[in-house]
């Protein structure tokens, strides 16, 4: 069972609690851009869509806040490849 994605600004990451721990997507903020640097999913949750749900929730928050994204993290970059309809969130 997963919970909603939570924006933990103090830690510079988005979080998604699972039955096996905490999935996180870390970022560094640069003005109105979030540079996503690393995504971690508990090993027991890998391959079950937790990472995708985490990134989708993070991008919803990014959009609502009017921010842009630089996906340095390979997982986040791959998510954008699979979701070209979200490409407007990418910083130019």
Buried (B, 14 or more C-beta within 10 A) or exposed (E): EBEEBBBEEEEBBBBBBBEBBBBBBBBEEEEEBBBBBBBBBBEEBEEBEBBBBBBBBBBBBBBEEEBBBBBEBEBBBBBBEEBEEBEEBEBE
